[in-house]
């Protein structure tokens, strides 16, 4: 087994220290000869961890396929001092692969005592805002303008590792037969080894460098701070700050709402309805509808109106009308709510001075609209 360790001299540009002790945090990635643990081999595990003011990298490499257990044991022995494990789609592959390997090799290790952060899963609900063709780690790196040295894909490395094993075996046999044999420096096996280690190294460097992509999930999941809010030209505009800085500008929306964000600043613009809407009462059996006035009156006051001018109210006509400026809401977020008619699925809230002055309401409304826009798409 080969162990390689050195300083990366870089830090993640994301505030992990808001929630975690950065010295207890580990980025990790594995390299295998396929997806099924039962029929393929694990040949490399790499970790990036914080020490002495910067991140360090450590790699455990199988110089022989019989070293799987040694590599896995070294990895889990290393993890005992850490609490948080970061990865990219590790939930879908790396973690279950390693757990299955442990079972096959009869190694008593698990991840149960570690907090797991899957960057791929964290941004998954909000992928639409990136407008990317796929969400592989390399694609996210490109989105964030990150460039890597390695040019190989994971699939390419399977053949490279197989070639490495063959070349290393050949070089070893030749050295045994002829101790005086002089190989090129570096040898063919060493060149292939460099490619294998570099790919994993770049995956880990990339994993650290794409960590700011977590700021996009924070935009939807963490508290925001309202900067301003107002109505102008048929639009309700709210400017706010997110807790983490977005590294690349995003813009997304639908027919009713649109938002843009860059850095800590974001703007949500919502189309408003100006005019008359209706507020419908659920307890319509307690009201009479006044046919001449197109309004309702509570039954306790009905005796003041002649019977020929009133009828028992129905769900469709038990309302009061209101003139004003209204913003859409996709669920009953604020009351009273208003509609165009009783059958309308979309309801509205009235935008008035008191509403604009209550920051808590504005934060609640922004969160509601952002999550609805993402859920519905554009």
C-alpha positions as CSV (number, residue, x, y, z in Angstrom):
1,X,0.0,0.0,0.0
2,X,1.2,3.5,-0.9
3,X,0.4,6.4,1.3
4,X,0.9,9.9,-0.1
5,X,0.5,13.1,2.0
6,X,1.1,16.8,1.4
7,X,-0.3,20.3,1.9
8,X,-2.9,21.7,-0.5
9,X,-2.4,25.3,0.8
10,X,-6.0,26.2,0.1
11,X,-9.2,26.8,2.1
12,X,-12.8,26.3,1.2
13,X,-14.4,29.6,0.3
14,X,-17.6,28.7,2.3
15,X,-18.3,29.5,6.0
16,X,-18.3,25.9,7.3
17,X,-17.2,27.4,10.7
18,X,-20.8,28.7,11.1
19,X,-21.9,25.2,12.0
20,X,-18.8,23.0,12.4
21,X,-15.3,22.9,13.9
22,X,-13.3,23.0,10.6
23,X,-10.6,20.9,12.2
24,X,-13.2,18.1,12.5
25,X,-14.2,18.2,8.9
26,X,-13.0,15.8,6.1
27,X,-13.5,15.9,2.3
28,X,-13.2,12.5,0.8
29,X,-13.4,10.6,-2.6
30,X,-12.8,7.0,-3.7
31,X,-11.6,5.4,-6.9
32,X,-12.8,2.0,-8.0
33,X,-12.8,-0.3,-11.1
34,X,-16.6,-0.2,-11.3
35,X,-19.8,0.4,-9.6
36,X,-20.7,-2.9,-8.0
37,X,-18.6,-3.6,-4.8
38,X,-19.1,-7.4,-5.2
39,X,-17.4,-7.6,-8.5
40,X,-15.0,-4.7,-8.7
41,X,-12.0,-3.3,-6.7
42,X,-11.4,-0.3,-4.6
43,X,-7.9,1.0,-5.4
44,X,-7.7,4.5,-3.9
45,X,-9.2,6.6,-1.1
46,X,-8.3,10.3,-0.7
47,X,-9.1,12.8,2.1
48,X,-8.6,16.5,2.5
49,X,-8.5,17.8,6.0
50,X,-7.5,20.9,7.9
51,X,-4.3,21.1,9.8
52,X,-1.7,23.8,10.6
53,X,-3.6,26.6,8.9
54,X,-4.4,24.9,5.6
55,X,-5.9,21.9,4.1
56,X,-3.8,18.7,3.7
57,X,-4.3,15.8,1.4
58,X,-3.7,12.1,2.2
59,X,-4.2,9.2,-0.2
60,X,-4.1,5.5,0.4
61,X,-3.4,3.6,-2.8
62,X,-3.6,-0.2,-3.6
63,X,-0.4,-1.2,-5.3
64,X,-1.9,-4.6,-5.4
65,X,-5.6,-5.6,-5.4
66,X,-5.0,-7.6,-2.3
67,X,-4.4,-4.4,-0.4
68,X,-8.1,-3.3,-0.3
69,X,-8.5,-4.2,3.4
70,X,-5.4,-2.3,4.3
71,X,-6.5,0.8,2.5
72,X,-10.0,0.7,4.0
73,X,-8.6,0.1,7.5
74,X,-6.2,3.1,7.1
75,X,-9.0,5.3,6.0
76,X,-11.4,4.4,8.9
77,X,-8.5,4.6,11.4
78,X,-7.9,8.2,10.1
79,X,-11.6,9.1,10.4
80,X,-11.8,8.3,14.1
81,X,-10.6,11.9,14.9
82,X,-13.2,13.6,12.7
83,X,-16.9,14.4,12.9
84,X,-18.1,15.6,9.5
85,X,-17.6,13.9,6.2
86,X,-18.1,15.9,2.9
87,X,-18.4,14.3,-0.5
88,X,-20.1,14.7,-3.9
89,X,-22.8,12.1,-4.5
90,X,-21.1,9.9,-1.9
91,X,-24.6,9.0,-0.6
92,X,-25.3,7.4,-4.0
93,X,-22.0,5.7,-4.5
94,X,-18.9,6.1,-2.2
95,X,-20.6,5.4,1.2
96,X,-22.6,2.3,0.1
97,X,-19.7,1.0,-1.9
98,X,-17.4,1.2,1.1
99,X,-20.0,-0.3,3.5
100,X,-20.4,-3.2,1.1
101,X,-16.7,-3.7,0.8
102,X,-16.4,-3.8,4.6
103,X,-19.1,-6.5,4.7
104,X,-17.3,-8.5,2.0
105,X,-13.9,-8.2,3.7
106,X,-15.4,-8.7,7.2
107,X,-14.2,-5.3,8.4
108,X,-16.2,-3.9,11.3
109,X,-16.4,-0.2,10.2
110,X,-19.3,2.2,9.5
111,X,-20.1,5.8,9.1
112,X,-22.8,5.9,11.8
113,X,-20.9,8.3,14.1
114,X,-20.2,10.9,11.3
115,X,-22.3,13.7,10.1
116,X,-22.5,13.3,6.3
117,X,-22.8,16.3,3.9
118,X,-23.4,15.3,0.3
119,X,-22.9,18.5,-1.8
120,X,-24.8,16.9,-4.7
121,X,-27.8,16.2,-2.6
122,X,-27.7,19.6,-0.9
123,X,-28.0,21.4,-4.2
124,X,-30.3,18.8,-5.7
125,X,-33.6,20.6,-5.0
126,X,-32.3,23.8,-6.5
127,X,-30.6,22.5,-9.6
128,X,-33.0,24.3,-12.0
129,X,-31.4,27.7,-11.2
130,X,-28.0,26.6,-12.6
131,X,-29.5,25.6,-16.0
132,X,-26.8,23.0,-16.6
133,X,-26.9,19.9,-18.9
134,X,-25.9,17.7,-16.0
135,X,-24.7,18.0,-12.4
136,X,-21.5,16.0,-12.3
137,X,-18.7,17.4,-10.2
138,X,-16.7,18.5,-13.2
139,X,-19.8,20.4,-14.6
140,X,-20.2,22.2,-11.3
141,X,-16.5,23.1,-11.4
142,X,-17.0,24.6,-14.9
143,X,-20.0,26.5,-13.7
144,X,-17.8,28.0,-10.9
145,X,-15.0,28.7,-13.4
146,X,-12.7,26.1,-11.7
147,X,-10.1,24.5,-13.9
148,X,-8.3,21.2,-13.2
149,X,-5.0,19.7,-14.3
150,X,-6.4,16.1,-14.8
151,X,-8.0,15.4,-18.1
152,X,-9.2,11.8,-17.4
153,X,-12.7,10.7,-16.5
154,X,-13.4,8.0,-13.8
155,X,-14.0,5.4,-16.5
156,X,-10.7,6.1,-18.2
157,X,-8.9,5.3,-15.0
158,X,-10.1,1.8,-14.8
159,X,-8.0,0.9,-17.8
160,X,-5.2,2.9,-16.5
161,X,-5.2,1.1,-13.2
162,X,-5.3,-2.3,-14.9
163,X,-2.3,-1.2,-17.1
164,X,-0.5,0.0,-14.0
165,X,-0.9,-3.4,-12.3
166,X,0.4,-5.1,-15.4
167,X,3.4,-2.7,-15.8
168,X,4.3,-2.8,-12.1
169,X,4.2,-6.6,-12.1
170,X,6.3,-6.8,-15.2
171,X,8.9,-4.3,-13.8
172,X,9.0,-6.2,-10.5
173,X,9.5,-9.6,-12.3
174,X,12.2,-8.1,-14.5
175,X,14.0,-6.6,-11.5
176,X,14.0,-10.0,-9.8
177,X,15.4,-11.8,-12.8
178,X,18.0,-9.1,-13.6
179,X,18.8,-6.9,-10.6
180,X,20.9,-4.7,-12.7
181,X,18.0,-3.7,-15.0
182,X,17.8,0.1,-15.3
183,X,14.3,1.4,-16.1
184,X,13.4,4.8,-17.6
185,X,12.9,7.5,-14.9
186,X,10.0,7.7,-14.3
187,X,9.1,4.1,-15.3
188,X,5.9,3.3,-17.3
189,X,4.2,2.1,-14.0
190,X,5.2,5.3,-12.2
191,X,3.7,7.5,-15.1
192,X,0.4,5.6,-14.8
193,X,0.5,5.9,-11.0
194,X,0.9,9.7,-11.4
195,X,-2.3,9.8,-13.5
196,X,-4.3,7.8,-11.0
197,X,-3.2,9.9,-8.0
198,X,-3.6,13.2,-9.9
199,X,-7.2,12.4,-10.8
200,X,-8.1,11.8,-7.2
201,X,-6.1,14.8,-6.1
202,X,-8.0,17.0,-8.5
203,X,-11.3,15.6,-7.4
204,X,-10.5,16.5,-3.8
205,X,-9.1,20.0,-4.8
206,X,-12.3,20.4,-6.8
207,X,-14.5,19.3,-4.0
208,X,-13.0,21.9,-1.7
209,X,-13.2,24.6,-4.4
210,X,-16.9,23.9,-5.3
211,X,-18.0,24.1,-1.7
212,X,-19.3,27.7,-2.3
213,X,-22.0,26.1,-4.4
214,X,-23.6,25.3,-1.0
215,X,-24.5,29.0,-0.8
216,X,-27.2,28.4,-3.3
217,X,-29.0,26.0,-1.0
218,X,-28.5,28.5,1.8
219,X,-30.4,31.0,-0.3
220,X,-33.5,28.9,0.2
221,X,-32.8,27.3,3.5
222,X,-31.2,29.8,5.8
223,X,-32.6,33.1,7.2
224,X,-32.4,36.1,5.0
225,X,-32.3,39.9,5.8
226,X,-34.6,42.3,4.1
227,X,-33.0,45.4,2.7
228,X,-36.0,47.1,1.0
229,X,-39.5,46.4,-0.4
230,X,-41.9,48.4,-2.4
231,X,-44.3,48.5,-5.4
232,X,-43.5,50.3,-8.6
233,X,-44.7,49.9,-12.2
234,X,-46.9,46.9,-11.5
235,X,-44.1,45.0,-9.7
236,X,-43.6,44.2,-6.1
237,X,-39.8,44.2,-5.6
238,X,-38.0,43.0,-2.5
239,X,-34.2,43.3,-2.1
240,X,-32.6,41.0,0.5
241,X,-29.3,39.6,1.7
242,X,-28.5,35.9,2.0
243,X,-26.2,34.5,4.7
244,X,-23.6,33.0,2.3
245,X,-22.1,34.6,-0.8
246,X,-23.1,33.2,-4.2
247,X,-20.0,32.9,-6.4
248,X,-21.8,33.1,-9.8
249,X,-24.9,35.2,-10.7
250,X,-28.1,33.2,-11.1
251,X,-31.5,34.3,-12.5
252,X,-34.7,32.2,-12.5
253,X,-38.4,32.6,-12.4
254,X,-41.9,32.0,-13.9
255,X,-44.7,34.1,-15.3
256,X,-45.5,35.7,-11.9
257,X,-42.1,35.9,-10.1
258,X,-38.5,36.2,-10.9
259,X,-35.3,36.5,-8.8
260,X,-31.7,37.3,-9.4
261,X,-28.8,36.9,-7.0
262,X,-25.0,37.3,-6.8
263,X,-22.8,37.6,-3.8
264,X,-24.9,38.2,-0.8
265,X,-27.4,40.3,-2.7
266,X,-30.7,39.1,-4.2
267,X,-33.7,40.7,-5.7
268,X,-37.2,39.1,-6.0
269,X,-39.7,40.8,-8.4
270,X,-43.3,39.7,-8.3
271,X,-46.1,40.9,-10.6
272,X,-48.9,42.5,-8.7
273,X,-52.7,42.7,-9.3
274,X,-54.1,46.2,-9.1
275,X,-57.9,46.5,-8.8
276,X,-60.7,44.7,-7.2
277,X,-60.5,41.2,-5.6
278,X,-62.9,39.2,-3.4
279,X,-62.4,37.8,0.1
280,X,-64.5,34.6,0.5
281,X,-65.8,33.5,3.9
282,X,-65.6,29.8,4.7
283,X,-68.6,30.0,7.1
284,X,-71.0,31.0,4.3
285,X,-74.0,29.4,6.1
286,X,-73.8,32.3,8.6
287,X,-74.4,34.9,5.8
288,X,-77.0,36.2,3.4
289,X,-76.2,37.4,0.0
290,X,-77.6,40.9,-0.8
291,X,-78.6,40.7,-4.5
292,X,-78.9,44.4,-5.1
293,X,-75.6,45.3,-3.5
294,X,-73.4,42.2,-4.5
295,X,-72.3,41.8,-0.9
296,X,-73.1,39.7,2.2
297,X,-74.5,40.4,5.6
298,X,-74.2,38.3,8.7
299,X,-77.4,36.4,9.6
300,X,-77.5,38.2,12.9
301,X,-78.2,41.4,11.0
302,X,-80.4,40.0,8.3
303,X,-83.6,41.1,9.9
304,X,-82.7,44.7,8.9
305,X,-83.0,43.7,5.2
306,X,-86.2,42.8,3.5
307,X,-86.4,39.1,2.5
308,X,-86.9,40.0,-1.2
309,X,-83.4,41.5,-1.2
310,X,-81.5,38.7,0.4
311,X,-80.9,35.0,-0.2
312,X,-78.9,32.4,1.7
313,X,-75.3,32.8,0.7
314,X,-73.4,30.1,-1.2
315,X,-69.6,29.4,-1.2
316,X,-69.4,31.2,-4.6
317,X,-71.1,34.5,-3.5
318,X,-70.1,34.7,0.2
319,X,-67.5,37.5,-0.2
320,X,-66.6,41.1,0.4
321,X,-64.8,43.1,-2.3
322,X,-61.7,45.1,-1.8
323,X,-59.8,47.6,-4.0
324,X,-56.1,47.6,-3.7
325,X,-52.7,46.3,-4.7
326,X,-52.2,42.5,-4.3
327,X,-49.4,40.0,-4.5
328,X,-49.9,36.3,-5.4
329,X,-49.4,33.5,-2.8
330,X,-49.5,29.9,-3.8
331,X,-50.9,28.7,-0.5
332,X,-52.7,30.3,2.4
333,X,-49.7,32.1,3.8
334,X,-51.3,35.3,4.9
335,X,-54.9,36.2,5.8
336,X,-57.2,37.7,4.8
337,X,-56.6,36.3,1.3
338,X,-58.3,37.4,-1.9
339,X,-59.3,35.8,-5.2
340,X,-60.7,36.7,-8.6
341,X,-63.5,34.1,-8.1
342,X,-64.2,31.2,-5.8
343,X,-62.8,28.6,-8.1
344,X,-59.4,30.3,-8.5
345,X,-56.5,28.2,-7.1
346,X,-54.2,31.3,-6.9
347,X,-54.9,33.6,-4.0
348,X,-53.5,37.1,-3.2
349,X,-52.4,39.1,-0.2
350,X,-52.9,42.8,0.1
351,X,-49.8,44.9,0.0
352,X,-50.3,47.8,2.4
353,X,-48.0,49.9,4.5
354,X,-48.2,47.7,7.6
355,X,-47.3,44.6,5.6
356,X,-44.3,46.4,4.0
357,X,-43.1,47.5,7.5
358,X,-43.1,44.0,9.0
359,X,-39.8,42.4,8.1
360,X,-40.8,39.0,9.4
361,X,-43.7,38.9,6.9
362,X,-41.5,40.0,4.0
363,X,-38.9,37.2,4.9
364,X,-41.8,34.7,5.1
365,X,-43.1,35.8,1.7
366,X,-39.7,35.7,0.0
367,X,-39.0,32.2,1.2
368,X,-42.5,31.1,0.1
369,X,-42.1,32.5,-3.4
370,X,-38.6,31.3,-3.9
371,X,-39.4,27.7,-3.0
372,X,-42.6,27.8,-5.1
373,X,-40.8,29.1,-8.1
374,X,-38.2,26.3,-7.8
375,X,-40.9,23.7,-7.3
376,X,-42.9,24.8,-10.3
377,X,-40.0,25.6,-12.6
378,X,-40.4,28.2,-15.3
